[in-house]
Amino acid sequence: MKNKLLISIAKSLLLARWKQTLVAAVGVTFSITMFITLLSFMSGLNDLLDGLILNRTAHIRIYNDIKPNTSQPINNNKEFKEAHNFIGSIKSDASRQAIYNSGAIMEAIKKDPRVLGLSPKLTAQVFFNDGSIDITGSIFGINSTEESKLYHFDEYVTTGNSADLNKINNSIILGKGLSDKLMVGIGDAVQITTSKGDRFQLKVVGTFQSGIKDFDNVQSYASLNTVQKILSVPKDYVNSIQVKLKDITQAPKVAKEYEQLFQTDAEDIQTANSQFETGSSIRTLISYSVGITLLIVAGFGIYNILNMMIFEKMDSIAILKATGFSGKDVKKIFIYIAISIGFFGGILGLFFGFSLSATIDQIPFNTASLPTIKTYPINYNPKFYMIGIVFSLITTYLAGWFPARKASKIDPVVIIRGK
Amino acid sequence: MNKILEAKNINKFFHDPISIRVLEDLSFSINKGEFVSLTGKSGCGKSTLLYVLSTMDTDYEGTLLIDGEEMPKKNESFLAKIRNEKIGFVFQFHYLLNEFNVLENVMLPGLKLNKYSREEVEHRAMEKLKILGIDQLALKKSNHISGGEKQRVAIARALINEPHIIMGDEPTGNLDKKNSDLVFDIFNKLSDEFNQTLLIVTHDPSFAERTHRIIHMEDGKIIH
């Protein structure tokens, strides 16, 4: 009841000066609109750029690295066990790049509840023969269904169908740049030579555009079986296992665990692509600081308007105090005024912010390197809307607090006797 | 006799720009149902005294009792409650809130008191307006009525919580003869018919003469 009375007084004061109120609210609306739009757009772009690399990269890559053997014979000699041994000219031990016992490892990883999925990969370095020209390139042997499910492989296949890799024997999907150089299209055959000198004929079933031109110039995909055949290796021969986790932030921890468990190398995405993390977080930081600056400016607007209102309403405040409203009540009235400006301005801002980002979402954005993107990217994360409304309430509260305190300290005697 | 208001050894100083003693050791009391006027020349301290008595000015020395209860000097919200419940004010200027209509202006202190429901407060406000003969103005905006009417609305507002005492600071100072008489008649009627205690600051001798008791001040002291 008591607060209801204060709210109704606040409402009357607000409506009595509705033009000023409107200006204050428009300030908040504008800043919240820009805040929402900016963050949605920025984080849409962030997601797009990260997606270029991160979505296609495994969270954990299990492989055998080329490196010196850690257990050198001298260390096993009992006589020098306690000594510090210096060994010069160690050569890397690269006897086998395939993962030992890959079938069992994959079974074990699949059972891990933290894992979303995995796909084995086998890389072959080959030459693409085009008449007298040899083009160096690589073929990734993949399971195209798994690869599409986990790493959106099918999104980058611009012509042809990624599923054909599994259906058609000895088929290949070439990078756009590579297919242009070889001047082949769907249905044509390309000839490759392996590093051991074996020759193969592969049928082109599609081309892909990854968005990174250097990749497209040298890479191609074939099914795992095909690559195993090319390299004449057995069915369980894979040289990396790409694991995707449910929670990407767990990658470093899980990678360490797998390294121990499977006695192989395991690299997490954060270590492999740290520069992307940095880029996104800095872009996010910039958008937040611009958005919050806008809100603070709006806050100063509200502060000014409330100060003016208090100056105009000195008499009313004095009489309210004379007839039994305490300083606290007066303060509450002005805080309610500020917060309602923040609330209604903020809600409108959320609405306009949504509309503006939806509009940007419709603007065509065509770029050769990003075949799947047709319009500007927008991220409609509800988190931004939450932050927007909370911030608008906080800034207007603070903007209202100082004038409200001033109003609560008004001495009615000074005003009334001043007449 | 039932003492509504009692002042004991009230002293007050103004410190800016130099220390001046404006109220010198004032002691007096007002009984229930008395219609008292406080007179004196400009600057003699009568308004200052009224604001001390009204609890709005707490910068004084001495003791103030309202309804037998001593007023603390620090507790601002307690004093606000006392003003709301026990004191009604009428000022020289009406101080109505332009954002509200006449009825709402009268109701505000009643709603603040929060003793009765909104409907009950509205009913009481209408009654007060009827007593003052301005019930037909109830729904008008408070800046759309005449000066005399505004002052009567201010009196109705002072009456809404049935205060122990009504204090007035030159309530007729801004009004012409006709309206002054009207306001006096209202005060008189309140005193006679409703046994309302009134303390009115005025420098209009004809107004003062007609009250039950005159407190005359000179240079911060009560002469009689």
Chai-1 contact restraints between the chains, C-beta under 6 A:
chainA,res_idxA,chainB,res_idxB,connection_type,confidence,min_distance_angstrom,max_distance_angstrom,comment,restraint_id
A,M1,B,N114,contact,1.0,0.0,6.0,A-B,restraint_1
A,K2,B,N114,contact,1.0,0.0,6.0,A-B,restraint_2
A,L5,B,L111,contact,1.0,0.0,6.0,A-B,restraint_3
A,S12,B,E99,contact,1.0,0.0,6.0,A-B,restraint_4
A,A16,B,E99,contact,1.0,0.0,6.0,A-B,restraint_5
A,D315,B,Y95,contact,1.0,0.0,6.0,A-B,restraint_6
A,S316,B,L97,contact,1.0,0.0,6.0,A-B,restraint_7
A,I319,B,Y95,contact,1.0,0.0,6.0,A-B,restraint_8
A,A322,B,F89,contact,1.0,0.0,6.0,A-B,restraint_9
A,T323,B,P109,contact,1.0,0.0,6.0,A-B,restraint_10
A,G324,B,A80,contact,1.0,0.0,6.0,A-B,restraint_11
A,G324,B,R83,contact,1.0,0.0,6.0,A-B,restraint_12
A,G324,B,N84,contact,1.0,0.0,6.0,A-B,restraint_13
A,G324,B,P109,contact,1.0,0.0,6.0,A-B,restraint_14
A,G324,B,K112,contact,1.0,0.0,6.0,A-B,restraint_15
A,F325,B,K112,contact,1.0,0.0,6.0,A-B,restraint_16
A,S326,B,S77,contact,1.0,0.0,6.0,A-B,restraint_17
A,S326,B,A80,contact,1.0,0.0,6.0,A-B,restraint_18
A,G327,B,E76,contact,1.0,0.0,6.0,A-B,restraint_19
A,K328,B,S77,contact,1.0,0.0,6.0,A-B,restraint_20
A,P412,B,M56,contact,1.0,0.0,6.0,A-B,restraint_21
A,V413,B,Y51,contact,1.0,0.0,6.0,A-B,restraint_22
A,V413,B,M56,contact,1.0,0.0,6.0,A-B,restraint_23
A,V413,B,D57,contact,1.0,0.0,6.0,A-B,restraint_24
A,I416,B,F91,contact,1.0,0.0,6.0,A-B,restraint_25
A,K419,B,F93,contact,1.0,0.0,6.0,A-B,restraint_26
